[in-house]
Amino acid sequence: MHGRVKVRTTEEERARKEKERQEKLKIYKHAMQQIFHKRKEGELDKNLLELTGKVLSSNPDIYTLWNIRREILIILKKADESEEEMSQLYDAELQLTEYCLKINPKSYCAWHQREWVLTTRANPNWEKELSLCNMYLKFDERNFHTWDYRRFVVSQCKPPLKDEFDFTTDKLMDNFSNYSAWHYRSKMLVELYPDVEGGRPIEDSHHKHELKMVQSAAFTDPDDTSAWFYQRWLLGAVKTNIEVAVYTVSPLKTTVAFSKPVNQTYVASKIRLFINNDLVNGEWQSCSGNQYDVLWIFKHNTDVTDSLDVKMEYDNENGDVQKIPGVKQNGNTYVGKGEIDFQRKYSKPVIEELINQLDSCRQLLAMEPDNKWTLLTTTVFLHCIDAKQYHKEIIENLHTLKTIDSWRAGYYDDLITKWSLEDQLAIDYKSDSIDFKIKFDDKITSLPHLQYYSHCENVDLSNQNLSSNVLASLELLQNCKKLSLANNQLTTLQRFPNLNLEELNLTGNNDLDQEELEVFKKNCNYSVIF
Amino acid sequence: MSMYSVLMNNIKMTLNPKDVIISIDRPKILLLKKHIDYLAKYGTDQDDYEYNMTEYLRMSGIYWSLTAMELMGASDRMPKDDIISFISTCQNKESGGISACFPHDPHILYTLSAIQVLTMYNRLDAIDVEGVVKFVASLQQPDGSFYGDIWGEQDTRFTFCAVMCLSLLHRLDAINVDKAVEFVLSCMNFDGGFGSKPGSESHAGLIYCCVGTLSICKRLDALKVDALAWWLCERQLPSGGLNGRPEKLPDLCYSWWVISSLKILNKMRWVDKERLEQFIMACQDPDTGGFSDRPGDITDPFHTLFGVAGLSLLGNSKIKPVNPVYCMPQETIDRLKLKPQML
C-alpha cells in the first residue's frame, strides 16, 4: 500500500463503504471463479477475453489473467482467425493496457503485455508507441516504467541515437530536476561520443559541453540533487588502468597487490617473477579466496635466500612490459613497488573548464558558505584539479561539510581518511620503509587502499577511530608481523582474519569483551596485548 | 546568486515538497505487541476486501508476515500447518514452479517466497525441491538473465530471486552463475547503481537485488563501491527517511533496501542511524499496529516487515538479527551454513 493516507471516518460512512466493498468483492469472486472454471475446461475463447478484461480493468496486477489472455490470443491465431480479426484483437489488447496504465501507471503486468503484443503481432506501429511514451512522460517525467518502455521501443524501431540524445536535452531544458533524463543521457553520451583515440570514456569537447550544461543546471537550483550526480560521474570519467601496487618476496610468502581487483587468469598471464633471472613457476591464489581480488599470493618452491636478484615483469594495459626490481629488506625479504598516482588525468580543455567552474563555485560559496552542494562541488573540483596542492583546503572543507550535512558525517569522515591516505601514500612510496603509520592529524575511520601496504611488517594503526567493521580488511596485511590497533573503537574481534603475526596490540579498546579477548588469545599463536 | 534566491532556497529547505514532516505526536518507541497482534490477525477474516484483492501476491504476503513474526520472536502466532499445506497446493506439478495462490500460475517471485517460508520452517519436504530447481533453471536466458515465468518478462529482480532461491536450496550449480553475474553487471549505471534491465535507471530496490545477487555469487569486487554507497546515503532526507531515487518522497521500504545494501557494502555509517530510526518509528500506527510507507498512511504487512527488518539492522535489541542479503532471520541463514559475501 503506497501513499494511502489514513482518514478518520464516521461509523455510518464506514458501514456504507464496507457494504460497497462487499458488493464489489462478491462480483470479483464470482468473476474469478468463472474465469478459472473456463480455463480448466479449456474454453479459451473470446468470452474469456471479455471476462478477464473486466477484472483487469480494475485490477491490472493479477498476472495470471494476462497469461490467460495471451494463451487465448495464441490459440485464436493458430485457429486461423483472419489477419484483420487478429489485428483488431491486438488493437483491443493495446487499448486495454492503456486503460490499465491510466489506473496504475506502474503496473509491471500491463507494460509487459504491451511489449508482448507489439513483438507478437505483424507490422507493429512503433512511431505510435514512441509518441505514446512522449505523452506519458509529460504526465510523469520520472516514471521508470515509461522510460524502460521507451528504450524497448527505441531498440525495435532504431531511430538515430542522436534524436534520443536531443530528446533528453529537451526534457532537461523543461526541468533540470529530471534524474531519469540525466540517466538516459549518460548512456547515450558514451555511445555517441567516446574518445576512441585517447581511450577516455568521453570525447573532450563533449565532456566539456556536458560539464557546462551541468553547471547551468546546478546553479539554477543548487538544492536539486539530480545534476550533481551526473556531474560527479563526469568528473570520474577518466581513464584508469590496472597497476601493480607492490609485490613482496620473502622466505615465507610471495604476494602481489594491484590497484583494482583482478582474476587469476589476469594475474597468471600478465605477471612473471624472476629470481636470479630464472622464471619462477608456481600457482596464484587470491588472498580472500574469491575469484577477483586486489592481493594475490604466489605459491612456489623456489628458496628465497640472501643476495638474490629479484625482478617482476608486468604486461600493463598500455601494452608495455613494466619491469619492477625487488629491493632487499631485512631478513631476506624483497619488495618491489609500482608507480602510484591517484591524481585523475583530464585533457587540457577539460581541466581548463574545471578551473573556470571552480572559480564560479568559489564566488557562489562566498555568498552562501553553508550550501552543501556548492561546498561539496568546490571540494571535488579542488581534488580533481590538483589533490596534492589543495590538500589542506580540501580537508578543511570536508570538516565543514561534516557539520552542515551531518546526516552524512560518516561519508565525509571516510573521504577525509581516503584522500589523506592517498596524500600520504605518495610520500610513503618514495621510501623503502616497511613500516606503516598514520602521519596526519585526522583519525582514520576506515582502511582504504590497504593493499598498498601489504608489504609492511610493522603496521601501527593505534589512536584512530577504527571500529570492528574494518577488521576483515586487515587480511590484506599478509606480510605484517607487528600490528597495533591500540586505542580504537573495537567492540568485537569476530571478523579478525587469519594472519601470521608475531604481536597484536589491542590495548585501549575499552568496549571489547574480556571473555572474547581471552578466547581469542588462546586461539592465536602470536602474542596478544590487551 | 542573489539574496533573494538564497532566501528562496532557505524556504525550500524548510518546506521541502519532496520530504515529509514528522509531527511531534508520532510514535517514538517500538510498539512490538501491536505489530504482533496486527500480523496475527491479518488474513483471519476471509471476507476482508483487501485480503481477497491481494490474492495474486498471497505467497509473498505470507513471507512478509512470517519473517516479521520470526524477527519479533512471535512466529508461533502464525498458522504453521495451514501455511505449509497451502504452499504444497501452490506448486505446479508440471513446471515445478510455485504460484501466489492456487489456481494462479507459477512465477519466480512466489517460488522464492515459498522457499523462504519453508526454509524458515525447515520444511522443504513439503514440496518437490527438484521441481523448483528445474523451474528456476529453465528461466535462465542465454544472456544470463532470468525471466519471471514462461512469458518472458526480464528483470534483475528475477535474477536475485533465482540466485537466492537456489542458494537456499544449495543448488546454485543448476544455473550458469558467471552468466547471471555478467547480466547484472550489464545493468550497472553511471551512478554505480542498477536498474531492472540494461539501460534502466538506478533504483534502490533494484540496487538491493543486484548487490544481493553479487553478494551471494561472491562478486562484490565488481561494484563501484564509493559511487554507489554515496548515491545510497544521499537517499536520506531531512526527515531521516530514505527515498528510492533522487528527488522522490521517502518511503519506509527504502529504509530496508538502502541500508541493507549499505550494510553489505560495509557503509552503514554513511547514513544518520538515529534520524532514520525516528522515521521508522514514526511510520508505526499506534491504533491498528503495523507500519506504513510514510507517517500517517495505512499500514500493511509489506511495510511492516521492512520496518521491523530495518530496525533490526539498526541494532534494535528487541528484534532478532536479520540477514541483510536474504531478509530472513540470521539464525536461519546460519543453520543453512550460508555465507553471502560482505565487504
Interface residues (C-beta under 8 A of the other chain):
Chain A: M1 H2 G3 R4 V5 K6 E18 R21 Q22 K24 L25 Y28 K29 F36 R39 K40 N59 D61 I62 Y63 T64 W66 N67 R70 Y108 H112 W116 R142 F144 W147 D148 R151 S177 Y179 S180 H183 Y184 S186 K187 F219 D221 P222 D223 D224 T225 S226 F229 Y230 R232 W233 G236 P261 N290 Q291 Y292 D293 L364 M367 E368 N371 S406 W407 R408 A409 G410 Y411 D413 D414 K418 T445 N469 A472
Chain B: M1 V6 N9 K12 M13 D47 Y49 N52 M53 Y56 L57 S99 A100 P103 H104 D105 H107 D149 W151 G152 E153 D155 N189 F190 D191 G195 S196 K197 G199 S200 E201 S202 H203 K218 R219 D221 A222 D226 A227 A229 W230 W231 C233 E234 Q236 P238 G240 R245 P246 E247 K248 L249 D251 N266 K267 R269 W270 V271 D272 R275 D285 S292 D293 R294 G296 D297 I298 T299 D300 F302 H303 Q341 M342 L343
